[in-house]
Amino acid sequence: MKTHGAYERFVRPILFSLDPETAHHLAIGLLKTGGAFPALLGPLRTFRPPDSPTSLFGLHFRNPIGLAAGFDKNAVALPAWEALGFGFVEIGTVTAKPQPGNPKPRIFRYPEAQALINRL
């Protein structure tokens, strides 16, 4: 079974059966663990988009697909983001002191648009 098929058939239904914030914490934990064991990241590489070099403001990126701030606030899953092929990753939000964040619910799924809003 191809990795994409395994994701669609097994992983996605499990994640979507969970509260979005629980799914987020589970995903971050698993991706963090994968970063500690690089061989576990191999299957993620099948999701990589094709290289499409992009330059903006003197910066050069492998592709224009990036991960927005807020998903990995503490930068614990950086090796996984590279394995997934993001052209860039924005970490944070970074503050001098811990902040409580917004009240729940803070993550909203929009499956029909294949979108997620994160207000952590």
Backbone hydrogen bonds, N-H to C=O, Kabsch-Sander energy under -0.5 kcal/mol:
donor,donor_aa,acceptor,acceptor_aa,energy
6,A,2,K,-2.3
7,Y,3,T,-2.6
8,E,4,H,-2.7
9,R,5,G,-2.6
10,F,6,A,-2.6
11,V,6,A,-1.3
12,R,7,Y,-3.1
14,I,10,F,-1.5
15,L,11,V,-2.8
16,F,12,R,-3.0
17,S,13,P,-0.9
17,S,14,I,-0.7
18,L,14,I,-0.6
18,L,15,L,-1.1
23,A,19,D,-2.7
24,H,20,P,-2.2
25,H,21,E,-2.4
26,L,22,T,-2.5
27,A,23,A,-2.7
28,I,24,H,-2.7
29,G,25,H,-2.3
30,L,26,L,-2.6
31,L,27,A,-2.8
32,K,28,I,-2.5
33,T,29,G,-2.2
34,G,30,L,-2.5
35,G,31,L,-1.7
36,A,32,K,-1.0
36,A,33,T,-0.7
37,F,33,T,-0.9
37,F,34,G,-0.6
40,L,37,F,-2.6
41,L,38,P,-1.5
42,G,39,A,-1.0
44,L,41,L,-0.9
45,R,41,L,-0.9
45,R,42,G,-1.2
46,T,43,P,-1.3
47,F,44,L,-2.2
48,R,45,R,-1.2
52,S,62,R,-2.1
54,T,61,F,-2.4
56,L,59,L,-2.4
59,L,56,L,-2.1
61,F,54,T,-3.3
66,G,64,P,-0.6
67,L,88,F,-1.9
68,A,66,G,-0.6
70,G,92,G,-2.5
71,F,68,A,-1.2
73,K,70,G,-0.5
75,A,72,D,-1.7
80,A,77,A,-0.8
81,W,77,A,-1.5
82,E,78,L,-1.8
83,A,79,P,-2.1
84,L,80,A,-2.2
85,G,81,W,-0.5
85,G,82,E,-1.2
86,F,81,W,-1.8
87,G,65,I,-3.5
88,F,65,I,-0.9
90,E,67,L,-2.6
91,I,89,V,-0.6
92,G,72,D,-0.8
102,N,119,R,-0.5
108,F,117,I,-2.6
110,Y,115,A,-2.7
113,A,110,Y,-1.4
114,Q,111,P,-1.1
115,A,110,Y,-2.0
117,I,108,F,-2.7
118,N,116,L,-0.5
119,R,106,R,-3.7
119,R,117,I,-0.5
